Amino acid sequence: MTPKGLIRALRDFREGKASEAQILAFLKDLPYQDLGFAKVDHHRHLRQGCPEVIFGAGKSPRQILEITDSLSSRSSNILITRAGQGAYEELKQRYPSSRFYPDSQADTVNQEPEPVRAGRIGILSAGTADIPVAEEALVTAEFMGNPVSSCYDVGVAGLHRLLDQQELLRNCSVLIVVAGMEGALPSVVGGLVDVPVIGVPTSVGYGASFQGVAALLGMLNSCASNVTVVNIDNGFGAGYVASLINRLKESQSG
């Protein structure tokens, strides 16, 4: 439930356009709606400023569609991460505005444009193999109304590639840096900028990378003081937190 939707419903009741019974029915499932296999949190937009996001992995396309139907009754825009092509094939039949992002395997249903924030989020990946996680961060940040710039394959094995991106680094209010292997790139980026850097370790690498644990530990031990870290392969979490930082900075500057 968006604040705008709740205000609209209360205004309709005050103006006599909605009956008491209609308002009670409207509010009945406001905290959450029990679908049996899922309890859909309709209150999340009011609490956190963004509707509940569906984690698609492990859910069937039919379950994703039912949760989407529930969310769409209270929120115009819906993000499904790790959903895949199968869920999209179900969604597009009912929601013509749905879109599939093959690199990140995310789906979105955008029925109402989000207000665009002032600050820009930058997303960098160390290697090409890190792009799926970087793209998940990008889709999430854009879904939440942020302008985004991205640049991929600028890892420390060829540092000159990163140094060529000074304009991107200077023009962003938050940076998301995605890297596997030893996870060194966020530390390098952190030493070049005066904005928050969110490191995202990926499971890309050979045996001793331990499916991303080496990159995670490397980022957690960064000597750049402006670097913070999310979980392995968690592009969604990075995009979400970057958006919250962007929103906070926007409110403070306004």
N, C-alpha and C positions, 0 to 999 in steps of 0.2 A: 504494500500500500504506500503510494507516494503521498507526501504532505499535501500536494496539490489536489490529489484525488479525494483525500479526507475532507479538505476544506470545501471542495465542490459539493460533496454529499451533505455536509452540514448546512451549507448555504441553501441547497435545494430544500432541505427540511424546513429551514427558517422561512423560506419564501413560499412554502406550501406546495412545492413541486414533487415532494417525496413524502409518503405517509410514514407514520410511526413504525408500522409493520415493515415497510421497506428498509428503513434505517436500521431497525433491529436485525433484519436478515443480513444487511450489508456489514454490520459490525460483528455478527456472530462468529465469523471466521477470521476476524482481524488479527488476533494474536497468532494463530496457526490453524491450518486445515489438515485434518487427519485423512489421508488417502488409503490407510491400511498399511501400505509398504513404505510410506513417507509421510512425515509431518511437515507440511510446507509453511515456512515462516513468513507470513504476510506482514509482520511488524518490523522486519529488518530495515526496510527503507526509512521508516520513521526513526529508528534507533541509530542507524549507521550512515544514512544518506545514499545507500545503494541497495537495490533489491537482492534477495537471495540469489546466489549463482549456483547453477546445477553442475555438480561434478559428474560427468558422464561415464567415466570408466566404471565398469561393473554393473551398470544399469542397462536394461534392454531398451531398444528404440521406443517400444510402447510405454515403458515407465517414464522415459524422458518426455514423451509427448504428453502424458497425463500430468506430470509435474508442470510442464510448460503451460498447459491449459489452465491449471490452477493459478499459477503466477500471473498469467495474462489477464485474469479477472480483476487483478489489483494493480498490476504494473504494466506499462506499455512496452518496456524493453527488457529482454532476457538474454543472459549469456550462459552458454553451456560449454564447459571445458572438457577436453579429452572425450568428445562424443563420437566423432567419426562420420563417415559418409552415410552409414546406415541410418543414423538418427536424423540426418539432414533430409534424406529421402522421405521420411515420415513427416518432418516438420514442414517442408515446402508445400505439401499438399494442402495444409490448413493455414499456413502463414506465408503468404507470397513474399513478405519482406524478409524472410529468413535468408541467411547467408552462411556458406560453409567456407572455412579457411583451411585448405589442405595441409599447409605446413605445420600448423599447430593442432589440427584436428578439432578446432573449436567451431561452434555454431552460434549465431546470434539471431535474435528476432528484434528488429528495431522498427517500432511502429510510430515513434514520436522522437523528433530530434532532441538530443541532449544539448543543454547550454554549453558552449565551448569555453573552457577555462583560459585564463590569460597566459599562464606559464607553460612552457614546453618541456616535455619529457624526452630525453634522449636514450636510445637503446643501442648498445654495442655488443657484438659477439666476438669472442676470440677466434673462433673457427667457423667454417661452413657447417660442420656437424652440430654446432650449437644453435643453429638457426631455429629449429622447431621450438625450443624453449624461449628463445628471444621473441619469436612471433607470438607465443602465448602471452607474454608480457605486453607486446604491442597491441594485440587485440583487446586485452583487458583495459589497458590505459585509454585506448580510443573509445571503447564502450562507455567508459566513465566520463567522457567529455573532454579529454585532453588532446591537444595537438601533439603529435609525436614525430620525431625524426629518428631514423635508424641507419646504422652503418655496420656491416658484417665483415667478418674475416680480417680483423685488425689486431691479432694477438701479438704477444711479445716476441715471437720468433722472427717477426719482421716489424720492428718498432716504428720504422719510418711510415708505415701505413697508418698507424694511429696518429702520429704527429702531423699528418696531412689533414686531420679532422678538427683542427683548432676552431673553426667557425662553429661546428656543431657543439663542441665542448663549451664554448663561450656563451652560446645562446640558449642553453637549457637550464631550467631551475632544479631539475632532479635528473640523475643519470642512473640507468640500469645497465650493469655490465655482466655479461653472461660468459662463463668460461669453464671448460673442463680441464683435463690434464692436471697441471700443478696449480691452476687457479690464480695465476699471478696478475692477470690484467686489471682487476679492480684496484689493486694497490698502486699500479702505475697511473691509472686514470685519477685516483684519489689525490695523488701528488701533483696533479696538473690543474685542479679545479677547486673552487671555493663553495661548492654545493654538495648536498648529500649524494652519496654513491651507494647504490644497493647492489651488492654482489650476489650473483646467482650461480652456484656451482652446478655443473652438469655431470651426468654419468658417462661422459665421453672420455675415453682413455684406455690405456693398456692395463694389464693385470694389477700392478701396484697402485693404480689410481683407485682401486677398491670401489668401483661404480660411483665415483664422485666424492668419496670420503676424503681423499687427498686434497681435492680442490676446496672442499668445505673447510678443512682444517687450515689450509693455506690462507683462505679469505678471513677466517676468524682470527688469525694471527697477523693480519695486515698491520703494518706500521703507519699506514695512512689513517689519520684520526677521523676522517669523514666517511669511512666505509662501514656499512652494516651489512648483514648477510641473512638471506632466507634459506629455506631448505633446498636440498638437491633437486634439480629439475623443476623447481617451483616458480615458473614464469608468471603464473597467475598471481601468486602472493606478492611478487615484486611489482607487478603492474598496479595492483590494488593499493599497496602501501605508497608507491610513488604518487598515485592520484590523491591520496589523503594528504601527503606532504604538500603537493601542489595546491590543493584546496585551502590548506591552512595558511600557506604563504600568500595566497590570493586574498584571503579574508583579512590578514594582517596589513597588507599593503593598501587595501581599500579603506 
